[in-house]
Amino acid sequence: MEKIKEKYKKNDKNNLKQLDFVTTGQFGAIVFLVFLAQKILVLPIFLIAITGRDAWISLLIVLAIETAILLLIVLASKKTSLNFFEILQKSLGKIVAKAVTALLLVVFFIKLVIIVFNIQMFFNNMFDQNLRSWLSMGILCFLLFFIGSKSLGGIGRLAQIIMPLCVFALLVFLFFSVKGLNFLNIFPVLNDGFAPILSSIWLLPLSFLDIFITVLFVGRIKNRNYFALSNTKTDQNKMTKATAKWLIPTTLIASLTLCLFAMLFIFVLISSYSNLNHLFAPDTNLSALFMHTPATYRFGRFDIPLFSLLLLSLIVTAGLYFYALTQGLVFIFSSKKRQTIYSLISAIALYASLLIFFSTQSNIVNLLTSRLRILTLVLAILVPLFVFFTALIFDKKQIGEGSN
């Protein structure tokens, strides 16, 4: 009888442990939604405001940068079974690892503020201009507290449910929007040279580079067929091979599909408003802009339900950043038992920041163009590179000893 009880206890522990992992399919869904969140809903407005017709070139470069960062993270995941925080601690030592984590949390918090503000803007434009911000922000922060305080597995399952809805919304949106458009309006190209394109990328790291958040998934991706395997050495080897086999194809399919959607979307915007660049300003919102498209005049406000579905990608991405904040605080203070308290503190800090310091669009624009964008750019490039090379240097067996 005692042996049976012990066996059930072990199984319960393993099940709890597995909540900190995602399957390759769930990771692909998360990659798709993280790419979608700002690359379609937020970034195009800023790029067109700065570069005009050449915004599609800026977006192409941004997508290439993010895909390269993603591949580094995915390749690192194939090489190690340690999670991101364990890699930092093993390679840098406790003190330095916690200092790096603190810097990352600053960037994650700022990006979370920007994403939540953008969600609020969409709600205001689509539903009610007089929506009370203190109430809507409170609801959003509570929702993020609920999502972000859960496990990675929970976020992965949520992403799997939401991704097909977002794909459907994008397909319907593009189907109605492309009718009657002249895509030759994207020409001429590079009238003002390459300087505005480089300037847009230098100014807006806080509006992209969201794929950097997937560094949290290093060592936490398992193939579905081996997800419930025990932690024996043989099973771990089988799982590593199975994960390695499907991880890169799944990731590339998800990222390249979204890249195609993003490029089509910005072509629609440029073709629709090629001679109306004055409409694109930092305080412009896509849902407000699409009120005046030819498709809206023909079919009515079809964009409202579709944007509502696409907003789910922003909510999942924000939830992922919130999860990162919580886990970062757990790592810094070495207290897993207080995870709920750290989640609550993060939610209160986010709510207070949005109401007191970042309640207007001008505050958000100042934040976007502040020097924090340089810190974001440096960390988003150096951290994935560091994790990738660390995973190559460390022997798999040695790293595996510290795995969860």
N, C-alpha and C positions, 0 to 999 in steps of 0.2 A: 504493500500500500504506500509506504514511504517513497519507494522508487517511482511510482506512478505520479505522486504529488510533485516530486523533484522534476520529473519530465515535463509536466504541465507548467511549472514555474519557468523552466528553461525556454519552453515554447513561447510563453507570454513575453519574456525578455526579448527573444528574437523578433517577435511581432512588433514590439515597441521600437526595436532597433531599426526595423525595416521601414518605419514611418519616416525616417530621416533620409530615405533613398527615393529615387524616381526611376521609372523604366525608361528605356530608350525612346519609346513612343511619347511618353509624357514630357521628356526633355525636348523632343522635336516640337511639340505643341507649345511649350514655354518659349522656345526660340522664336517661333512664328509670331506669338503675341508680343514679345518684347521688341522684335523688329517692327511690328505693326504700330505699336503704341504711339510713338512720336514721329516716326518716319512718314506716316500718312496723315495723322491728325493734327500735328503741330508744326513740324519742321518745314514743310513746303512753303507756308506763309512767309516765314523769315527768309528763306532762301530766295524766293521771288522778289521780296522787298529789297534785298541787297543786290542780287545779280540779274534780275529781270528774266529775259528769255533763256539765259544760260543756267537757270536754276537746276535744270535736269542734269547738267554736267557736275555741279556741286553735289547733288544727291547721289550720283553714280560713284563719285569719289568717296563720299561718306559711307555708302553701302560696301564698297570694296575694303575700306579700313575696318569696318565692323566685322565683316566676314573673315578677314585675316585674324582679328582678335579672337573671334569665336573658334576658329580652327586651332589656334594655340591652346585655348582652354580645353577643347575636345581631345587634342593629342595628349595633353597633360593627364586628362582623365583616363586615357588608355594605359598610362604608364604607372599610375599609383592608385592605391586603395585608401590613402590618407585623405582626410578632408582638408579644405583650404586652411583653416586655422591650425590644424596639426602640422601642415607643411611649413607654415610661417614659424611656429614654435620650434620645430625640429631643426630648421635651417638657420634661424636668426637668434634663437634664445628667447626666453619669456619676455624680458623687458622690451627689446627692440620689436618683437612681434606684436606686443600690445600697443606700442607707439604707432606702428604702421596701421594697425587696426583702427586706432583712434582717428588717424587721418582719413582712412576710408569711410568711417562713420560720418565724418563732416561732409564728405562728398555725397554719400548716400542720403543724408538728411536733406541737403540742399536740393538734390534731384527729386526727392520725395515731395518737398514743398512745391516745386515747379509743376510736377505732374498733378498733384491734388488741386492746385490753383487752376490748371487747364481743364480738369474735370468740372470744376465749379463754373468756369466760363461757358463750357458747352451746355450745361444745364440752364444757365441764365439765358443764353441765346435761343435755345430750343423751346423752352417751356415758359419761363416767367422772368422778365427783366427785374422784377421787384422781389425775387426770391431772397429771403433773409439769409445772409451769408453765415451768421453765427449758428443758425439751425442746420443749414445744409452742410457746412463744414463739420459740425458736430456729428452728424449722421455718417459722413464719409470717414471721419477719424475712427468712429466706433466700428464701422465695417472693416477698415484696415486693421484695427486691433484684433478683430475676430479672425481675419484671414492670416495676418502676419504672425499671430501667436500660435498658429497651428504648425504642423510639420511640413517639410518639403514635399513629402508624399501627398499630403492634402492639397497643396498648391498645384502639384502635378496633375492630380485627378480633376481639379477645377479647370485647369488649362485645357485638358482633353475634352471636356464638355463644351467649353466656350469656343474653341478654335473652329469647329465646323460652322457655328453661327456667324463668326466673323468672315469666314470664306464665302458663305452664302451672301452676306451683306455686301462684300466687295464685288462679287460677281454681278449682283443685281444693280449696284450703284454704277459700275462701269458700263453695263449693258444699256442703261437709260441715258447715261451721260455722253457716250461717244457718238450717238446719233447726230448727224448734221455738223459735226466738228471738222474743221480743216487742220489736220496735224502739221501741215506745212507752216503754220503760224509760229512754230518753235524756231524757225529760221528768220533772219541770219544768225549765225553762231559767232560768239567771241567778238562782237562789235567793239566792246570796251576792253578787249584783251583778257588775260588770265587773272589779273589782279583782283577783281571783285569776287571771283570764285575762291581764290586762296583766302581772301579777307573773310568771306562767309564761313569757311571752315574754321578759321582761327577764332572768330568771334563766338561761335555757337557750340562748343563742346558740351555744354550743359543741356543742349537740346537734342543731342544724339549721344553716342557711346553708351547707350543703355545696355547693350549686349555684354558690357563689362560685368554686369551683375551676375552673369552665369558662372563666374569664377566660384561662386558658392557651391556649384554642382560638381566640382573636381572631387573625384573619389566617391561620388554619391549617385552614380548612374549604374543600374543593373539591367541586364537583359531579362525580359519578362519570363522566359522559360526557366530561368534559374533564380528567380526572385526569392523563392521560398526555401532555397537550399540552406543546409546547415553551414556552420563556419569551419568545416573540415578543410584541410589543405587541398584535397582533390576537388572538392566542390568549388572552392575559391578559384582554382585554376580554370575549371570549366566555365565558371561565370565570367571570368576576365576575358577568355577567348571569345565567348558568345557576345559579350558587350562590345569588344573591339571590332567584331565583324560587322555589327549593325549601326554602331554609333555615328561614324562619319557619314555613311549614306543617308541616314535619317536626318542628321543635322543639316547636310547640304541641301536635301530636298526641301526641308522647311524654310531655310534661309533664302535659297534661290527663288522659291515660289513667291515669297513675300517681296523679294527684290523686284521681281517682274511686276507684281501688283503696284508697288511703290512707283516704279518708273511710268507705268500706264497712268497712274493717278496724277502724277505731276505733269504729264503730257496733256491730260484733260484740263488741268488748271491753267497751264500756259496758253493752250489753244483757245480756251474760253475767254481769258482776260489778257491776251498778249498786248493789247493797246490801252489797258486800264491798270497800269502798275500802281497808280496812286491809291487803289483800293487795298493794296497789300501794305499793312502797317503792323507794328508789334501788338496793337490792341484789336486787330482783326481776328475773327474766329471763323473757322471753315463753315460752321453751320449757318452763320449770318451771311457769309459770302455766297453760299449756294442758294440762298433765297432768290437770287436774281439771275440764275443760269437759265438758258433756253429750255433745258429739260424740266426745270421746276415750273415754268410757265405752261409747258405742254402737259405734264403729268401731275402737277400739284406738289405739295411738300412731302414727296416720297423719301426725301433725305432724312426726315426726323426719325422714323423707326430704324433706318439703316445706321445712322450715326449713333443711335441708342445702343445698337448691338456692338458697333465698333468701340464704343466707350468702355465696354467690358475689358478690352485689351489693356486700356490705361489702368483700370482698377486692379487687374491681375498683376501688372508691372509694379504698381504702387504697393500692392500687398507683398510682393517679393522684396522690395526695398525695405518695407517695414520689418519683414522677417530678418533681413540682413542686419538691421539696427538692433533687434532683440538679441540675435545670436552673437553679434559683436560685443554687446554689453555683457552677455553671459561669459564670453571668453576673457574680456578685460578684467572682470571682477571674480572670475573663477567660481561662479555660483549658478549651477544649472537649476537648482531648486527655486531660485527667485525669477525664473523666466517670465512668469505672468506679471510680476511687479515691474520688471524692465519693460515689458510690452506696454503696460499702463503708463509708465513714465514717458515712454516714447510718444504715445498717443496724446498725452496732455501737452508735451513740449511742441508737438506738431500743431495741435489746435491753437495753442497760445501764439505760436510764431505766425500762423496764417492770419489770425485776427489782429495782432498787434503790429507786426513788422512787415508782413507781405500781403496786405489786404487790397492793394491796388495793382493794376497792370504796370504802372510806371515802376513800382518797387520790384516787381518780378523782372522787368527788362533790365533794371540796374543790377539785379542779382545775376542775370544771364551773362552780362558783359563785364562783370567784376573780375578781379584777379583769381577768384576761385575757379574760373574756367581753365586757367593754366594748371592749377593743381589737379583738376579733373583729367585734363589731357595727359599729363605726366603719369599719373597713377593708372589710367586706363590702358596705357601702352606698356609701362614698366612692370606692373604687377602680373599680367598674363605672361609676359616674357620670362619673368623671374620664376613663376610657377612651372612653366614649361621646361626651362633648363634645369630647375631643381629636380623635377620628376625624371629627367634624363640622367642626371648625375647619381641620384640615390638608387641603390639596388632595390628592385621590387620586393624582395623577400624582407629586407631590412625595414622598408617602409610599411610593409604589410603587418609587421609586428605591432605597430601603433595604431592600426586601423580600428574603426568602431566594430 
